[in-house]
Amino acid sequence: MITDKKDLENLRQDYISATLNKSDVLRNPIEQFDKWFSEVLNSNVYEPNAMTLATATHDGKPSARIVLLKGFSEKGFVFFSNYLSRKGKEISKNPVVSLVFFWPELERQIRIEGTVEKLDKLASEQYFQSRPKGSQIGALASPQSQEIKDRSVLEKAWEEFETKYQDTEVPKPSYWGGYLVKPQLIEFWQGRKSRLHDRIVYRKADKNNWKIVRLAP
């Protein structure tokens, strides 16, 4: 059965929990992100580090998926993946990306636009070795984004690698590692009543400075 169109049209939520003004935010967007992320961590939000990563081909065909934030600093935002996956191939041709966090429990959203580059090998190696062994083996067993006959292909490969590395350290695959998203724009969105949401945007002015503006919702 197809969902009734009226059921979709009538789905809405009025946001009333908080406000966001230019006078409220910190001058540095990374510090503001840290402030909001700390509040999310204390709010029992499920997977607060889940974020949408949007990439595009060299000719602008977009794709998006959920990945996990694994670190952030003044340099940018970190995630890890297979370099040979669809996103990895698109990043290699077009390094312009976007990230989106949505935390409905706090009625908040953060959008990040910027460029992405690979982390150095040491940082990727250190993170890989900190992962659970099952996740390490999964990185070896899965030819991410490639067509496979059925799930048994993955399960067989996983069992073979599990046996092979039962008593030894799992090596990081050369095709797996970290990415750093270097922001040029960060938008903080706070839901408000009657769809008059608060949108505060930081735009990179130069190496050390950001311009802060308010956008209409």
N, C-alpha and C positions, 0 to 999 in steps of 0.2 A: 504494500500500500504506500502510495506517495503522500508525504506530509501535506496537509491542507495549506494552501497559500495563506489563508487568513491566520492560521496558527503561527506562521512565520512573521507575518506583518504585525501581529500583536505582541511579539516577543520584544520586551524592552525593560530597561532597568534605570531608575533615576538614581543619580549619585549624590550623596549628601554627607559623606563622612569627613571631608577635609577641603581645604582651599590651598591655593598656591599663588603667591605674588612675587614679583621681582625682588621686593624687599625681603622676602623670606629665604631666598636661595643664596648659597655660598658663591663666591666669585669664581671658584674653580669647579668645573663640571665633574671632574673625577672625584673631588671631595663631596660634591652633592650626590653623586652616584653612590659613593660609599655610605653616606648618611641614609639614603633610601634603602640600600641593600641591607644595612644593619637592621633597619626597622622591619624589613621583610623576613630576615632570619629569625626575628623575635615574634613573628606573627603566625607561626605554624602553617606557612604556605607550602604546598606540595611542590617539590623540585623548584625552588626559587631561582636557581641558576639556569633553568631552561630558557632558551632564547631562539627566536626565529632568525636564521641566517639566510639572507637573500643574495644570490649571485646571478650573473648573467653571462651569456656567451659573448664573444668578441663583437657580434653584430646585434647585441641587445636583447636576446631571448632570455627571459628571466626564469629562475627556479628558486624554490624556497623549501626549507626543512628545519626541524628543531634540532639544535645541538646544545651542549652544555658549556656554560662559562666555567673556566677552570683557573682563572686568575685575572686580576686587573691592577693597573698602576698608572702613573702619569704617562707611561709609554703607550698604553692601550689595553685592549681586551683580548684574552687568550682562550683559544679552544684547540682541540686536537682532532685529527681525522686521518683518513687514508688519502694520500696525495693522488692516487689513481682513481678515486671516486669521481662522480660527476662534478661535485662542488670543487674538488681539487683540480680537475682539468679546466673548469671554467675560471677558477682563480688564476691559473697559470697564464691564461689568455687575456683576462680582464680582472685586474686586482681591485676594482671598485665594488664594495659590498655594503650591505646594510644589516643591522641587527635590531631586533625588537624584543623587549621584555613586556609581558602583560601580567599584572598581579591583580586580578579582580577582587580578591579579598580586601585589598587596600584601595581599590578603584584607581589604580595607577598604571601608567605605561611609560616606557622609555624607548625612544628611537635613536639609533646611532648610525651615522653615515661616515664612511671613510675608505681608506685603502688598506689592503691586507698584505702581509709578507710572512714568510716562513720564520719560525723561531730557529735559533741555532741548534745544532745537533746535540750539544750537551744538555740543554734545557729539555729537549724532546726525550732524550735518553733517560734523564732523571725522572721525568714524569712517568714514562712507560714502566720503569722499574718499580714505581710506587703503586702501580695498579694491581688489583687482585689477579692472581695467576690465570683465572678463567677468562678475564677480559684480555689479558695478554695473548692467550692462545686464540681467542676469538679474532683478534687482529690478524693473526697468521692464517686462520682457517677461512676467513671470508674475503672473496674477491669483490669488494664492495662496488655496487652499482653495475656489475656485470651480470648478464643473463646466466641462470643455472637451470638444470633440468628439473630438480625438485629439492626439497629440504635435506634429503638424504646425503646430497653432495656436501653440505655444510657439516652435518653430523659426523660423516665419515672422516672428513678432514680434521675436525676438532678432536676426535678420538685418536687419530694417528699422531697429532701434535701433542696431545696430553700424554700419550705413552712415551713419545720421544723425549719430552722434557719433564718426565715424572720426577726425576731426582736432580735436575739441573736448572739453571737460570734460563728463562725464555729470552732470546735475543730480540731486540726491537727490529722490526722489518725496516728496510731502507726506504720503503714507500709509505711509511707512517710517521707522523710527527705533529708538531704544533704550528699554529698560526697566530699572528698578532694583528688585530684590527686597530689601526691608528686613526682615531676619530678626527673628523673635520667639522662635524655637526652633532650635537647631542640635544635631544628634545625631551623635556620632562612634562608629562601629561597627567593632570589630576582631574578625575571625573567630577562634574558639578551638576547641580539641579537644572532641569529643562534643557539639557544639552549645551549649556553655556560653559563648556569645560575650560579649565586653565591650561594654557600651553606656554611654557617658558623654554626658549631655544638659546643655546650657546653656539655661536659660529666662530671658528678659529680665525682670529685676526692676524696673528703672527705666531712665532714659535712659543711665546710665553703668555700670550694674551687672548682672551675670548670676549666677543661682543655678545651681550645678553639682550634679547628682545622678547616681547610678548606677541603671540599670534592669535588671531581670531579662531575660534573652534570650527 
